[in-house]
Amino acid sequence: MKRRDFLKTSGLASLAGLSVTRGAQAAGDDVMKIGLVGCGGRARGALLDRLSAKDNVKVVAICDAFEENAKSAAEAFRASDYADNMAFSDDEVFWGFDAYKKVIDLCDQALIVTTPAFRPVHYRYAVEQGKHVFMEKPCAVDAPSYRSFVESNKIADEKGLVVVVGYQRHYEPQYQQLIEKIADGVIGDVMYTRVYWNGDGIWERRRMAGDTEMMYQLRNWYHFNWLCGDGIVEQHCHNIDIANWIHSKGDFMGPLGHPVKCNAMGGRQTRRFPFFKDSGYRYDHYVCEFTFADGSQMFSQCKHMANTWSNVSEHVYGTKGEGGPGFLVDRQGKELWRIDNNDPKNQVPGPYQYEHHCQAKWIREGVKHNDGWFAANSSMTSVLGRMAACSGQEITWDDAVNNGRAEFPLESVTSWDQVPPVLPDTEPPVQPAEGEKIYENSVPMPGQWKWNA
Ligand SMILES: NC(=O)c1ccc[n+]([C@@H]2O[C@H](COP(=O)([O-])OP(=O)(O)OC[C@H]3O[C@@H](n4cnc5c(N)ncnc54)[C@H](O)[C@@H]3O)[C@@H](O)[C@H]2O)c1
Protein backbone atom coordinates (compact mmCIF):
# COMPACT_ATOMS: atom_id res chain seq x y z
CA MET A 1 0.00 0.00 0.00
CA LYS A 2 1.23 3.48 -0.85
CA ARG A 3 2.08 5.75 2.09
CA ARG A 4 -0.58 8.30 1.05
CA ASP A 5 -3.21 5.56 1.17
CA PHE A 6 -1.93 4.32 4.50
CA LEU A 7 -2.22 7.79 5.99
CA LYS A 8 -5.70 8.20 4.58
CA THR A 9 -6.95 5.04 6.24
CA SER A 10 -5.02 5.24 9.49
CA GLY A 11 -6.42 8.43 10.93
CA LEU A 12 -3.33 10.50 10.19
CA ALA A 13 -4.70 12.13 7.07
CA SER A 14 -5.18 15.57 8.56
CA LEU A 15 -1.59 15.73 9.69
CA ALA A 16 -0.48 15.15 6.12
CA GLY A 17 -2.95 17.67 4.64
CA LEU A 18 -4.52 15.21 2.21
CA SER A 19 -7.34 15.62 -0.28
CA VAL A 20 -9.77 18.28 0.79
CA THR A 21 -13.53 18.29 0.19
CA ARG A 22 -15.95 20.73 1.77
CA GLY A 23 -17.87 19.20 4.63
CA ALA A 24 -21.64 19.53 4.64
CA GLN A 25 -21.87 22.09 7.43
CA ALA A 26 -19.95 24.14 9.93
CA ALA A 27 -16.83 24.86 7.95
CA GLY A 28 -14.15 27.20 9.28
CA ASP A 29 -15.00 28.76 12.65
CA ASP A 30 -18.81 28.71 12.27
CA VAL A 31 -20.83 27.49 15.21
CA MET A 32 -21.18 23.73 14.90
CA LYS A 33 -24.46 22.39 16.27
CA ILE A 34 -24.04 19.11 18.14
CA GLY A 35 -26.82 16.59 18.84
CA LEU A 36 -26.50 13.62 21.18
CA VAL A 37 -28.42 10.39 20.55
CA GLY A 38 -28.28 8.16 23.63
CA CYS A 39 -27.60 9.49 27.13
CA GLY A 40 -25.99 6.51 28.89
CA GLY A 41 -22.53 6.19 30.39
CA ARG A 42 -20.42 6.41 27.24
CA ALA A 43 -22.64 9.06 25.65
CA ARG A 44 -22.10 11.37 28.59
CA GLY A 45 -18.35 10.87 28.29
CA ALA A 46 -18.35 11.20 24.50
CA LEU A 47 -20.14 14.54 24.56
CA LEU A 48 -17.63 15.98 27.01
CA ASP A 49 -14.79 14.49 24.96
CA ARG A 50 -16.22 16.25 21.90
CA LEU A 51 -16.41 19.54 23.79
CA SER A 52 -12.80 19.16 24.92
CA ALA A 53 -11.81 20.07 21.35
CA LYS A 54 -12.82 23.59 22.47
CA ASP A 55 -13.94 24.75 19.04
CA ASN A 56 -17.03 26.86 18.42
CA VAL A 57 -19.82 24.40 19.25
CA LYS A 58 -23.26 24.41 20.84
CA VAL A 59 -25.15 21.33 22.01
CA VAL A 60 -28.62 21.87 20.54
CA ALA A 61 -30.51 18.67 21.38
CA ILE A 62 -30.17 15.39 23.25
CA CYS A 63 -32.29 12.25 23.50
CA ASP A 64 -32.56 8.79 24.98
CA ALA A 65 -35.02 5.96 24.64
CA PHE A 66 -35.84 6.37 28.36
CA GLU A 67 -37.28 9.68 29.59
CA GLU A 68 -35.42 9.54 32.90
CA ASN A 69 -32.05 9.01 31.19
CA ALA A 70 -32.56 11.99 28.87
CA LYS A 71 -33.64 14.27 31.70
CA SER A 72 -30.88 13.26 34.11
CA ALA A 73 -28.25 13.71 31.39
CA ALA A 74 -29.58 17.19 30.62
CA GLU A 75 -29.19 18.08 34.26
CA ALA A 76 -25.67 16.65 34.43
CA PHE A 77 -24.56 18.47 31.27
CA ARG A 78 -25.90 21.81 32.52
CA ALA A 79 -23.90 21.33 35.73
CA SER A 80 -20.70 20.30 33.89
CA ASP A 81 -17.58 22.34 33.10
CA TYR A 82 -19.08 22.79 29.62
CA ALA A 83 -22.36 24.33 30.81
CA ASP A 84 -21.81 27.34 28.51
CA ASN A 85 -21.93 25.05 25.47
CA MET A 86 -25.34 23.64 26.42
CA ALA A 87 -27.78 25.52 24.19
CA PHE A 88 -30.71 23.10 24.36
CA SER A 89 -33.94 24.05 26.08
CA ASP A 90 -36.12 21.56 27.97
CA ASP A 91 -38.14 21.21 24.74
CA GLU A 92 -35.01 19.96 22.99
CA VAL A 93 -34.54 17.07 25.42
CA PHE A 94 -36.33 14.17 23.71
CA TRP A 95 -37.13 10.54 24.52
CA GLY A 96 -38.71 7.52 22.84
CA PHE A 97 -37.85 5.40 19.83
CA ASP A 98 -38.18 8.16 17.22
CA ALA A 99 -36.45 10.83 19.32
CA TYR A 100 -33.21 10.33 17.35
CA LYS A 101 -34.82 11.93 14.30
CA LYS A 102 -35.69 15.09 16.23
CA VAL A 103 -32.11 15.42 17.49
CA ILE A 104 -30.48 14.69 14.14
CA ASP A 105 -32.76 17.17 12.34
CA LEU A 106 -31.49 19.97 14.59
CA CYS A 107 -27.74 19.38 14.45
CA ASP A 108 -24.71 19.59 12.12
CA GLN A 109 -22.85 16.77 13.83
CA ALA A 110 -24.62 13.83 15.50
CA LEU A 111 -23.04 11.80 18.28
CA ILE A 112 -24.74 8.38 18.16
CA VAL A 113 -23.96 6.48 21.34
CA THR A 114 -26.81 4.10 22.04
CA THR A 115 -27.27 0.39 22.54
CA PRO A 116 -25.49 -1.14 19.50
CA ALA A 117 -28.37 -2.73 17.58
CA PHE A 118 -29.93 0.64 16.68
CA ARG A 119 -26.70 2.00 15.18
CA PRO A 120 -27.38 1.20 11.49
CA VAL A 121 -30.87 2.76 11.67
CA HIS A 122 -29.63 5.93 13.34
CA TYR A 123 -26.59 6.19 11.08
CA ARG A 124 -28.73 5.84 7.96
CA TYR A 125 -31.00 8.66 9.04
CA ALA A 126 -28.05 10.91 9.92
CA VAL A 127 -26.30 10.51 6.57
CA GLU A 128 -29.56 10.87 4.66
CA GLN A 129 -30.00 14.20 6.42
CA GLY A 130 -26.38 15.14 5.51
CA LYS A 131 -25.03 15.21 9.07
CA HIS A 132 -21.47 14.48 10.17
CA VAL A 133 -21.40 11.51 12.52
CA PHE A 134 -19.44 10.34 15.50
CA MET A 135 -20.72 6.96 16.62
CA GLU A 136 -19.69 4.27 19.00
CA LYS A 137 -18.77 0.72 18.04
CA PRO A 138 -19.97 -1.89 17.24
CA CYS A 139 -21.77 -0.84 14.06
CA ALA A 140 -23.79 -3.96 13.29
CA VAL A 141 -25.03 -6.97 15.26
CA ASP A 142 -26.11 -9.12 12.29
CA ALA A 143 -25.68 -9.43 8.53
CA PRO A 144 -28.67 -7.29 7.41
CA SER A 145 -27.54 -4.44 9.67
CA TYR A 146 -24.00 -4.76 8.26
CA ARG A 147 -25.34 -4.49 4.72
CA SER A 148 -27.38 -1.44 5.68
CA PHE A 149 -24.36 0.12 7.36
CA VAL A 150 -22.24 -0.33 4.22
CA GLU A 151 -24.92 1.43 2.13
CA SER A 152 -24.88 4.30 4.62
CA ASN A 153 -21.10 4.54 4.26
CA LYS A 154 -21.60 5.06 0.54
CA ILE A 155 -24.11 7.84 1.16
CA ALA A 156 -21.73 9.48 3.65
CA ASP A 157 -18.91 9.40 1.11
CA GLU A 158 -21.08 10.76 -1.68
CA LYS A 159 -22.03 13.69 0.54
CA GLY A 160 -18.47 14.30 1.80
CA LEU A 161 -19.47 13.72 5.43
CA VAL A 162 -16.88 13.11 8.12
CA VAL A 163 -17.54 9.87 9.99
CA VAL A 164 -15.58 8.82 13.06
CA VAL A 165 -16.25 5.60 15.00
CA GLY A 166 -15.23 4.95 18.60
CA TYR A 167 -12.60 2.37 17.71
CA GLN A 168 -10.28 4.69 19.58
CA ARG A 169 -7.16 2.55 19.09
CA HIS A 170 -7.05 4.03 15.57
CA TYR A 171 -6.20 7.34 17.20
CA GLU A 172 -3.23 6.03 19.20
CA PRO A 173 0.28 6.50 17.73
CA GLN A 174 1.39 3.13 19.15
CA TYR A 175 -1.11 1.37 16.88
CA GLN A 176 -0.80 3.71 13.89
CA GLN A 177 2.97 3.28 13.79
CA LEU A 178 2.77 -0.47 14.42
CA ILE A 179 0.76 -0.84 11.22
CA GLU A 180 3.13 1.45 9.36
CA LYS A 181 6.14 -0.66 10.44
CA ILE A 182 4.37 -3.90 9.47
CA ALA A 183 3.48 -2.37 6.09
CA ASP A 184 7.18 -1.47 5.68
CA GLY A 185 8.04 -5.19 6.12
CA VAL A 186 9.86 -4.90 9.46
CA ILE A 187 8.61 -8.35 10.62
CA GLY A 188 8.35 -9.90 7.14
CA ASP A 189 5.04 -11.41 6.13
CA VAL A 190 2.25 -11.55 8.67
CA MET A 191 1.58 -15.19 9.59
CA TYR A 192 -0.95 -14.78 12.35
CA THR A 193 -2.39 -12.51 14.99
CA ARG A 194 -3.82 -13.41 18.39
CA VAL A 195 -6.31 -11.10 20.01
CA TYR A 196 -7.94 -11.34 23.44
CA TRP A 197 -10.70 -9.71 25.43
CA ASN A 198 -10.57 -11.94 28.46
CA GLY A 199 -12.01 -10.35 31.55
CA ASP A 200 -14.29 -10.60 34.53
CA GLY A 201 -17.39 -9.29 32.86
CA ILE A 202 -19.87 -6.48 32.89
CA TRP A 203 -22.91 -5.18 34.70
CA GLU A 204 -26.32 -6.85 35.04
CA ARG A 205 -29.31 -4.54 35.42
CA ARG A 206 -32.33 -5.62 37.42
CA ARG A 207 -35.93 -5.62 36.29
CA MET A 208 -37.68 -2.57 37.71
CA ALA A 209 -41.23 -2.40 38.99
CA GLY A 210 -43.58 -1.67 36.10
CA ASP A 211 -41.06 -2.59 33.37
CA THR A 212 -42.52 -4.08 30.22
CA GLU A 213 -40.43 -6.92 28.79
CA MET A 214 -39.07 -4.51 26.13
CA MET A 215 -38.05 -2.01 28.83
CA TYR A 216 -36.27 -4.66 30.86
CA GLN A 217 -34.34 -5.99 27.86
CA LEU A 218 -33.36 -2.49 26.70
CA ARG A 219 -32.16 -1.62 30.21
CA ASN A 220 -30.22 -4.87 30.48
CA TRP A 221 -29.18 -4.87 26.82
CA TYR A 222 -25.74 -6.45 27.19
CA HIS A 223 -27.40 -9.78 28.03
CA PHE A 224 -29.58 -9.96 24.92
CA ASN A 225 -27.79 -10.82 21.68
CA TRP A 226 -30.39 -9.14 19.49
CA LEU A 227 -29.43 -5.83 21.13
CA CYS A 228 -25.69 -6.19 21.71
CA GLY A 229 -24.43 -8.93 19.35
CA ASP A 230 -22.91 -10.69 22.41
CA GLY A 231 -19.54 -9.96 24.01
CA ILE A 232 -17.59 -10.96 20.90
CA VAL A 233 -19.31 -8.16 18.98
CA GLU A 234 -19.85 -5.68 21.81
CA GLN A 235 -16.32 -5.54 23.25
CA HIS A 236 -14.00 -8.01 21.53
CA CYS A 237 -14.66 -6.16 18.26
CA HIS A 238 -11.95 -3.70 19.39
CA ASN A 239 -9.25 -6.39 19.25
CA ILE A 240 -10.65 -8.08 16.16
CA ASP A 241 -10.55 -4.67 14.50
CA ILE A 242 -6.81 -4.41 15.23
CA ALA A 243 -6.21 -7.82 13.67
CA ASN A 244 -8.09 -6.73 10.52
CA TRP A 245 -5.95 -3.57 10.49
CA ILE A 246 -2.74 -5.62 10.78
CA HIS A 247 -3.61 -8.26 8.17
CA SER A 248 -4.82 -5.62 5.68
CA LYS A 249 -2.02 -3.19 6.62
CA GLY A 250 -4.64 -0.45 6.53
CA ASP A 251 -6.07 -1.37 3.13
CA PHE A 252 -9.50 -2.04 4.63
CA MET A 253 -11.25 -2.19 1.28
CA GLY A 254 -8.69 -4.60 -0.16
CA PRO A 255 -8.71 -8.40 -0.22
CA LEU A 256 -7.25 -8.65 3.31
CA GLY A 257 -9.66 -6.14 4.87
CA HIS A 258 -11.52 -8.95 6.61
CA PRO A 259 -11.22 -12.75 7.00
CA VAL A 260 -12.73 -15.05 4.39
CA LYS A 261 -13.91 -17.72 6.85
CA CYS A 262 -14.21 -18.67 10.49
CA ASN A 263 -14.67 -21.71 12.67
CA ALA A 264 -15.27 -21.21 16.36
CA MET A 265 -16.72 -22.50 19.58
CA GLY A 266 -18.23 -20.91 22.60
CA GLY A 267 -20.70 -21.37 25.38
CA ARG A 268 -22.12 -20.24 28.64
CA GLN A 269 -20.54 -21.76 31.67
CA THR A 270 -20.47 -19.30 34.57
CA ARG A 271 -22.72 -16.37 33.68
CA ARG A 272 -25.96 -18.25 33.77
CA PHE A 273 -28.82 -18.90 36.07
CA PRO A 274 -28.65 -19.63 39.00
CA PHE A 275 -25.03 -18.38 39.43
CA PHE A 276 -25.89 -15.01 37.90
CA LYS A 277 -29.21 -13.28 37.75
CA ASP A 278 -30.25 -11.12 34.78
CA SER A 279 -27.81 -12.87 32.45
CA GLY A 280 -30.20 -13.10 29.48
CA TYR A 281 -29.28 -15.66 26.84
CA ARG A 282 -25.75 -14.72 25.80
CA TYR A 283 -22.56 -16.80 25.92
CA ASP A 284 -19.74 -16.04 28.36
CA HIS A 285 -16.84 -17.27 26.18
CA TYR A 286 -15.81 -17.62 22.52
CA VAL A 287 -12.70 -19.01 20.79
CA CYS A 288 -12.40 -18.34 17.04
CA GLU A 289 -10.03 -19.14 14.22
CA PHE A 290 -10.37 -16.68 11.34
CA THR A 291 -8.59 -17.21 8.01
CA PHE A 292 -7.66 -14.41 5.59
CA ALA A 293 -7.45 -14.63 1.81
CA ASP A 294 -3.63 -15.04 1.88
CA GLY A 295 -3.86 -17.96 4.35
CA SER A 296 -2.78 -15.90 7.38
CA GLN A 297 -4.92 -16.39 10.47
CA MET A 298 -6.35 -14.58 13.47
CA PHE A 299 -6.83 -16.50 16.74
CA SER A 300 -9.30 -14.79 19.01
CA GLN A 301 -10.59 -15.40 22.51
CA CYS A 302 -13.07 -13.50 24.63
CA LYS A 303 -14.67 -14.32 27.96
CA HIS A 304 -16.54 -12.78 30.83
CA MET A 305 -15.71 -15.03 33.76
CA ALA A 306 -15.09 -13.76 37.27
CA ASN A 307 -11.89 -14.86 39.07
CA THR A 308 -10.15 -16.08 35.90
CA TRP A 309 -7.11 -14.92 33.90
CA SER A 310 -7.63 -11.45 32.44
CA ASN A 311 -5.91 -10.25 29.31
CA VAL A 312 -7.03 -7.68 26.75
CA SER A 313 -4.39 -7.39 24.04
CA GLU A 314 -3.33 -7.83 20.42
CA HIS A 315 -0.14 -9.52 19.17
CA VAL A 316 1.20 -10.16 15.67
CA TYR A 317 3.60 -12.85 14.45
CA GLY A 318 5.51 -12.39 11.19
CA THR A 319 8.10 -14.46 9.34
CA LYS A 320 10.91 -12.30 10.78
CA GLY A 321 9.55 -11.09 14.12
CA GLU A 322 6.58 -10.28 16.30
CA GLY A 323 5.12 -7.57 18.48
CA GLY A 324 2.16 -5.47 19.49
CA PRO A 325 1.17 -1.85 20.03
CA GLY A 326 4.35 0.25 20.33
CA PHE A 327 7.00 -2.46 19.80
CA LEU A 328 8.40 -5.13 17.47
CA VAL A 329 11.17 -7.68 18.14
CA ASP A 330 12.96 -10.23 15.98
CA ARG A 331 12.88 -14.01 16.48
CA GLN A 332 15.62 -13.75 19.15
CA GLY A 333 13.77 -11.02 21.02
CA LYS A 334 16.04 -8.21 19.80
CA GLU A 335 14.22 -4.92 19.47
CA LEU A 336 13.35 -3.93 15.89
CA TRP A 337 11.25 -0.90 16.76
CA ARG A 338 9.88 0.82 19.84
CA ILE A 339 7.70 3.90 19.86
CA ASP A 340 9.47 7.04 21.05
CA ASN A 341 7.14 8.52 23.64
CA ASN A 342 9.38 11.59 23.94
CA ASP A 343 8.78 12.50 20.32
CA PRO A 344 6.33 15.47 20.39
CA LYS A 345 4.37 13.98 17.48
CA ASN A 346 3.47 11.02 19.71
CA GLN A 347 2.26 13.22 22.54
CA VAL A 348 -1.37 13.47 21.50
CA PRO A 349 -4.35 13.64 23.88
CA GLY A 350 -5.90 10.39 25.09
CA PRO A 351 -7.67 8.49 22.30
CA TYR A 352 -11.22 9.15 23.61
CA GLN A 353 -10.55 12.87 23.21
CA TYR A 354 -8.21 12.77 20.24
CA GLU A 355 -10.71 11.02 17.96
CA HIS A 356 -13.05 13.98 18.51
CA HIS A 357 -10.32 16.58 18.09
CA CYS A 358 -9.34 15.03 14.76
CA GLN A 359 -12.96 14.90 13.62
CA ALA A 360 -13.63 18.54 14.56
CA LYS A 361 -10.55 19.59 12.59
CA TRP A 362 -11.50 17.45 9.58
CA ILE A 363 -15.03 18.84 9.49
CA ARG A 364 -13.83 22.41 9.71
CA GLU A 365 -11.09 21.94 7.13
CA GLY A 366 -13.24 19.87 4.78
CA VAL A 367 -10.95 16.82 4.95
CA LYS A 368 -12.57 13.60 3.70
CA HIS A 369 -12.62 10.87 6.32
CA ASN A 370 -14.80 7.85 6.96
CA ASP A 371 -14.00 5.31 9.70
CA GLY A 372 -17.23 3.54 8.79
CA TRP A 373 -15.47 1.27 6.31
CA PHE A 374 -13.13 -0.47 8.71
CA ALA A 375 -15.81 -0.26 11.43
CA ALA A 376 -18.24 -2.17 9.24
CA ASN A 377 -15.65 -4.87 8.59
CA SER A 378 -14.66 -5.34 12.21
CA SER A 379 -18.26 -5.43 13.37
CA MET A 380 -19.16 -8.03 10.73
CA THR A 381 -16.01 -10.06 11.44
CA SER A 382 -17.17 -10.29 15.05
CA VAL A 383 -20.69 -11.24 13.94
CA LEU A 384 -19.15 -13.97 11.77
CA GLY A 385 -17.34 -15.32 14.85
CA ARG A 386 -20.58 -15.42 16.82
CA MET A 387 -22.45 -17.15 13.98
CA ALA A 388 -19.71 -19.80 13.66
CA ALA A 389 -19.60 -20.51 17.41
CA CYS A 390 -23.35 -20.51 18.04
CA SER A 391 -24.07 -22.74 15.04
CA GLY A 392 -20.95 -24.90 15.34
CA GLN A 393 -20.39 -24.49 11.59
CA GLU A 394 -17.44 -23.17 9.57
CA ILE A 395 -18.88 -20.15 7.75
CA THR A 396 -17.43 -18.07 4.93
CA TRP A 397 -17.54 -14.28 4.96
CA ASP A 398 -19.53 -14.13 1.74
CA ASP A 399 -22.11 -16.60 2.97
CA ALA A 400 -22.44 -14.81 6.30
CA VAL A 401 -22.84 -11.38 4.69
CA ASN A 402 -25.31 -12.52 2.05
CA ASN A 403 -27.33 -15.07 4.00
CA GLY A 404 -26.90 -14.28 7.70
CA ARG A 405 -30.22 -13.89 9.45
CA ALA A 406 -31.58 -10.78 11.19
CA GLU A 407 -31.68 -10.84 14.97
CA PHE A 408 -34.59 -8.39 14.80
CA PRO A 409 -35.93 -5.85 12.27
CA LEU A 410 -34.95 -2.77 14.22
CA GLU A 411 -36.84 -0.19 12.21
CA SER A 412 -39.97 -1.73 13.66
CA VAL A 413 -39.11 -1.13 17.34
CA THR A 414 -41.49 1.69 18.05
CA SER A 415 -43.03 1.08 21.45
CA TRP A 416 -42.27 -0.17 24.95
CA ASP A 417 -45.27 -2.50 24.70
CA GLN A 418 -43.86 -4.31 21.69
CA VAL A 419 -42.91 -7.95 22.13
CA PRO A 420 -39.12 -8.53 21.88
CA PRO A 421 -37.79 -11.38 19.73
CA VAL A 422 -36.71 -13.38 22.78
CA LEU A 423 -39.04 -14.05 25.69
CA PRO A 424 -38.57 -15.58 29.15
CA ASP A 425 -38.82 -19.36 29.41
CA THR A 426 -42.36 -20.54 29.93
CA GLU A 427 -41.08 -23.88 31.23
CA PRO A 428 -37.72 -22.96 32.78
CA PRO A 429 -35.14 -25.72 33.35
CA VAL A 430 -34.53 -24.24 36.82
CA GLN A 431 -37.31 -22.57 38.78
CA PRO A 432 -36.43 -18.86 39.32
CA ALA A 433 -37.36 -16.98 42.46
CA GLU A 434 -40.62 -15.01 42.54
CA GLY A 435 -40.39 -12.03 40.14
CA GLU A 436 -37.30 -13.35 38.30
CA LYS A 437 -37.26 -14.61 34.74
CA ILE A 438 -34.78 -16.76 32.88
CA TYR A 439 -33.98 -17.30 29.20
CA GLU A 440 -32.00 -20.55 29.25
CA ASN A 441 -34.11 -22.12 26.48
CA SER A 442 -33.07 -19.29 24.10
CA VAL A 443 -29.30 -19.83 24.54
CA PRO A 444 -27.95 -20.79 21.07
CA MET A 445 -27.21 -24.51 20.90
CA PRO A 446 -24.35 -25.50 18.50
CA GLY A 447 -25.54 -28.01 15.94
CA GLN A 448 -29.10 -26.70 16.21
CA TRP A 449 -28.92 -22.91 16.09
CA LYS A 450 -29.42 -21.59 12.57
CA TRP A 451 -27.21 -18.71 11.48
CA ASN A 452 -28.78 -18.22 8.05
CA ALA A 453 -32.05 -16.76 7.00
N1 LIG B 1 -15.18 2.86 22.62
C1 LIG B 1 -15.25 2.38 23.84
O1 LIG B 1 -14.25 2.04 24.46
C2 LIG B 1 -16.58 2.25 24.51
C3 LIG B 1 -16.66 2.24 25.91
C4 LIG B 1 -17.94 2.09 26.47
C5 LIG B 1 -19.06 1.95 25.67
N2 LIG B 1 -18.92 1.99 24.31
C6 LIG B 1 -20.10 1.81 23.43
O2 LIG B 1 -21.04 2.82 23.69
C7 LIG B 1 -22.36 2.31 23.47
C8 LIG B 1 -23.22 2.63 24.69
O3 LIG B 1 -22.66 1.97 25.81
P1 LIG B 1 -22.90 2.52 27.30
O4 LIG B 1 -21.87 1.87 28.13
O5 LIG B 1 -23.01 3.98 27.27
O6 LIG B 1 -24.33 1.86 27.63
P2 LIG B 1 -25.51 2.48 28.50
O7 LIG B 1 -26.49 1.41 28.75
O8 LIG B 1 -24.93 3.22 29.67
O9 LIG B 1 -26.14 3.55 27.52
C9 LIG B 1 -26.89 3.23 26.38
C10 LIG B 1 -27.98 4.27 26.27
O10 LIG B 1 -28.59 4.21 25.00
C11 LIG B 1 -29.98 4.39 25.20
N3 LIG B 1 -30.73 3.87 24.06
C12 LIG B 1 -30.93 2.57 23.72
N4 LIG B 1 -31.64 2.49 22.59
C13 LIG B 1 -31.90 3.76 22.20
C14 LIG B 1 -32.59 4.32 21.11
N5 LIG B 1 -33.17 3.54 20.20
N6 LIG B 1 -32.67 5.66 21.02
C15 LIG B 1 -32.10 6.45 21.96
N7 LIG B 1 -31.42 5.97 23.02
C16 LIG B 1 -31.32 4.65 23.14
C17 LIG B 1 -30.25 3.64 26.50
O11 LIG B 1 -31.50 3.99 27.06
C18 LIG B 1 -29.06 4.04 27.34
O12 LIG B 1 -29.28 5.22 28.07
C19 LIG B 1 -22.20 0.81 23.20
O13 LIG B 1 -22.26 0.57 21.83
C20 LIG B 1 -20.81 0.49 23.71
O14 LIG B 1 -20.16 -0.53 22.99
C21 LIG B 1 -17.71 2.14 23.72
The ligand as an SDF file (V2000), in Angstrom:
LIG
                    3D

 44 48  0  0  0  0  0  0  0  0999 V2000
  -15.1810    2.8560   22.6210 N   0  0  0  0  0  0  0  0  0  0  0  0
  -15.2470    2.3790   23.8380 C   0  0  0  0  0  0  0  0  0  0  0  0
  -14.2470    2.0410   24.4610 O   0  0  0  0  0  0  0  0  0  0  0  0
  -16.5820    2.2540   24.5100 C   0  0  0  0  0  0  0  0  0  0  0  0
  -16.6610    2.2370   25.9050 C   0  0  0  0  0  0  0  0  0  0  0  0
  -17.9380    2.0890   26.4750 C   0  0  0  0  0  0  0  0  0  0  0  0
  -19.0600    1.9540   25.6720 C   0  0  0  0  0  0  0  0  0  0  0  0
  -18.9240    1.9860   24.3130 N   0  0  0  0  0  0  0  0  0  0  0  0
  -20.0990    1.8110   23.4350 C   0  0  0  0  0  0  0  0  0  0  0  0
  -21.0450    2.8240   23.6880 O   0  0  0  0  0  0  0  0  0  0  0  0
  -22.3650    2.3090   23.4700 C   0  0  0  0  0  0  0  0  0  0  0  0
  -23.2150    2.6260   24.6850 C   0  0  0  0  0  0  0  0  0  0  0  0
  -22.6610    1.9730   25.8100 O   0  0  0  0  0  0  0  0  0  0  0  0
  -22.9040    2.5160   27.3000 P   0  0  0  0  0  0  0  0  0  0  0  0
  -21.8730    1.8670   28.1310 O   0  0  0  0  0  0  0  0  0  0  0  0
  -23.0110    3.9750   27.2710 O   0  0  0  0  0  0  0  0  0  0  0  0
  -24.3310    1.8560   27.6340 O   0  0  0  0  0  0  0  0  0  0  0  0
  -25.5140    2.4810   28.5020 P   0  0  0  0  0  0  0  0  0  0  0  0
  -26.4850    1.4150   28.7500 O   0  0  0  0  0  0  0  0  0  0  0  0
  -24.9250    3.2180   29.6700 O   0  0  0  0  0  0  0  0  0  0  0  0
  -26.1410    3.5550   27.5220 O   0  0  0  0  0  0  0  0  0  0  0  0
  -26.8850    3.2290   26.3760 C   0  0  0  0  0  0  0  0  0  0  0  0
  -27.9770    4.2740   26.2740 C   0  0  0  0  0  0  0  0  0  0  0  0
  -28.5930    4.2130   24.9970 O   0  0  0  0  0  0  0  0  0  0  0  0
  -29.9780    4.3950   25.2040 C   0  0  0  0  0  0  0  0  0  0  0  0
  -30.7340    3.8690   24.0580 N   0  0  0  0  0  0  0  0  0  0  0  0
  -30.9340    2.5750   23.7170 C   0  0  0  0  0  0  0  0  0  0  0  0
  -31.6410    2.4920   22.5900 N   0  0  0  0  0  0  0  0  0  0  0  0
  -31.9010    3.7590   22.2010 C   0  0  0  0  0  0  0  0  0  0  0  0
  -32.5940    4.3200   21.1140 C   0  0  0  0  0  0  0  0  0  0  0  0
  -33.1750    3.5380   20.1960 N   0  0  0  0  0  0  0  0  0  0  0  0
  -32.6670    5.6650   21.0190 N   0  0  0  0  0  0  0  0  0  0  0  0
  -32.1020    6.4510   21.9570 C   0  0  0  0  0  0  0  0  0  0  0  0
  -31.4190    5.9660   23.0220 N   0  0  0  0  0  0  0  0  0  0  0  0
  -31.3180    4.6450   23.1430 C   0  0  0  0  0  0  0  0  0  0  0  0
  -30.2530    3.6440   26.4970 C   0  0  0  0  0  0  0  0  0  0  0  0
  -31.4980    3.9890   27.0580 O   0  0  0  0  0  0  0  0  0  0  0  0
  -29.0630    4.0400   27.3380 C   0  0  0  0  0  0  0  0  0  0  0  0
  -29.2800    5.2240   28.0690 O   0  0  0  0  0  0  0  0  0  0  0  0
  -22.1980    0.8110   23.1960 C   0  0  0  0  0  0  0  0  0  0  0  0
  -22.2620    0.5710   21.8300 O   0  0  0  0  0  0  0  0  0  0  0  0
  -20.8100    0.4940   23.7060 C   0  0  0  0  0  0  0  0  0  0  0  0
  -20.1580   -0.5300   22.9910 O   0  0  0  0  0  0  0  0  0  0  0  0
  -17.7140    2.1380   23.7240 C   0  0  0  0  0  0  0  0  0  0  0  0
  1  2  1  0
  2  3  2  0
  2  4  1  0
  4  5  1  0
  4 44  2  0
  5  6  2  0
  6  7  1  0
  7  8  2  0
  8  9  1  0
  8 44  1  0
  9 10  1  0
  9 42  1  0
 10 11  1  0
 11 12  1  0
 11 40  1  0
 12 13  1  0
 13 14  1  0
 14 15  2  0
 14 16  1  0
 14 17  1  0
 17 18  1  0
 18 19  2  0
 18 20  1  0
 18 21  1  0
 21 22  1  0
 22 23  1  0
 23 24  1  0
 23 38  1  0
 24 25  1  0
 25 26  1  0
 25 36  1  0
 26 27  1  0
 26 35  1  0
 27 28  2  0
 28 29  1  0
 29 30  1  0
 29 35  2  0
 30 31  1  0
 30 32  2  0
 32 33  1  0
 33 34  2  0
 34 35  1  0
 36 37  1  0
 36 38  1  0
 38 39  1  0
 40 41  1  0
 40 42  1  0
 42 43  1  0
M  CHG  2   8   1  16  -1
M  END
$$$$
